[in-house]
Amino acid sequence: MAALGTQALSLLSSHPQRSLTKGLSSPSSSCAIPSFSGLRGGSKAKTVNVHQPCSSKGCVVTPVAALEEGDEELAVVSRRGVLAASTAALSLGVLMGGSDGSDAALADETISSWEQVVLPVDPGVVLLDMAFVPDQPDRGFLLGTRQTLLETKDAGRSWSPRSIPSAEDEDFNYRFNSISFQGQEGWIIGKPAILLHTSNGGESWERIPLSIRLPGNPITIRGTGPDSAEMVTDEGAIYVTSNKGYNWKAAVEETVSATLNRTVSSGISGASYYTGTLNTVNRSPAGDYVAVVSRGNFFLTWEPGQPYWQPHNRTSARRIQNMGWRADGGLWLVVRGGGLYVSKGTGVTEDFEEQKIPSRGFGILDVGYRSKDEAWAAGGSGILLRTTDGGKSWIRDKVADKIAANLYSVKFIDNKGFVLGNDGVLLRYLG
């Protein structure tokens, strides 16, 4: 098997005279991951302006508590107004309910930390990722299925649809999976394989054509510095660029399936004759990765400098749903059926302990940390749970009880927080 860096592959539309490939074996006969060069600036790369369609509907931010059946109009209710009303209710409760303030406590339980943002999207759209422009903290982009791309200029209170003509020239209906910004420079990847790049905060996007020989579909991308990014595919290929995508270098020597099938005596349950893909991939601020395979029977980790992904046995008899990094550098792990585990200590380990979480049997799909002590867990049937003591105890927030949607992702970006779900459901954190 060829080693990393000894092969070169043009993943951008193939011109033989421009390709660096010489004597490259067919992808079906080798699982080695080649490096490749981008032909940016040539006739195959397009820079396009992003058009903003006109919408008469607009976007209304409405607290979820106001979404009662039979309402014909939805009003915009400010958080200050909610707090003022609840303060009055508390005062009245103390006057009428006695000095213990028991009625006031009941009123306080109706206040939630989240509100729903009504989006201009079709029913059935699943929201997948979002990012904000660091140089313009109120400006951000929201991605999803059905080629969904929305933009906000008010920190997520309202969103407008955007379109990229170069992604609409073909008959594909792209699923935009991941977006990342470093300064004014941004990246978007999707499925079928598509890669977009901007250097002006999203005003215009340049499409970088990808070849069908890319091992797998891109599932996550992260801007890592000026002109630099890191891209991962669902087959475990990791690519890095340091010159705005002109050249990409493979960071691992082979795909996950090649690694597992080569080490069949590794003792990892379910790893032998592996033919699946990665279901979820999460990156730590230090550049370490944790990934869950599609069947959920084991997980993998990778640290910069390692030539291969490292497989690990799961800690529970139930299959893994998702994994990620805590704010203190440790790992969290959720299993099917609503179980939550956290690793002992920081870094990569197989030593986990279960936390008691009132999931009521609904699957937990993601956990997001606002700080080392405060975290939110989201999942099926609109379940939303909160801890403020590092996971020792969890309470349920009833904000999404009347929303018939699964909540797939929890994002805390600087001082902003969001929960992304299916059917275009977006919750915004009020603090």
Salt bridges, closest charged atoms under 4 A:
GLU68 OE1 - LYS402 NZ 2.89
GLU115 OE2 - ARG428 NH2 2.61
ASP129 OD1 - LYS411 NZ 2.90
GLU151 OE2 - ARG139 NE 2.45
GLU151 OE1 - ARG162 NH1 1.52
ASP169 OD2 - LYS46 NZ 3.54
GLU170 OE2 - ARG207 NH1 3.20
GLU185 OE2 - HIS197 NE2 2.86
GLU203 OE2 - ARG139 NH2 3.01
GLU206 OE1 - ARG40 NH2 2.63
GLU230 OE1 - ARG283 NE 2.85
GLU254 OE2 - ARG262 NH2 2.62
ASP328 OD1 - ARG326 NE 3.08
GLU350 OE2 - HIS312 ND1 3.06
ASP351 OD1 - LYS344 NZ 3.79
GLU354 OE2 - ARG318 NH2 3.94
GLU374 OE1 - ARG370 NH1 2.87
GLU374 OE2 - ARG386 NE 3.61
ASP401 OD2 - ARG396 NH1 2.87
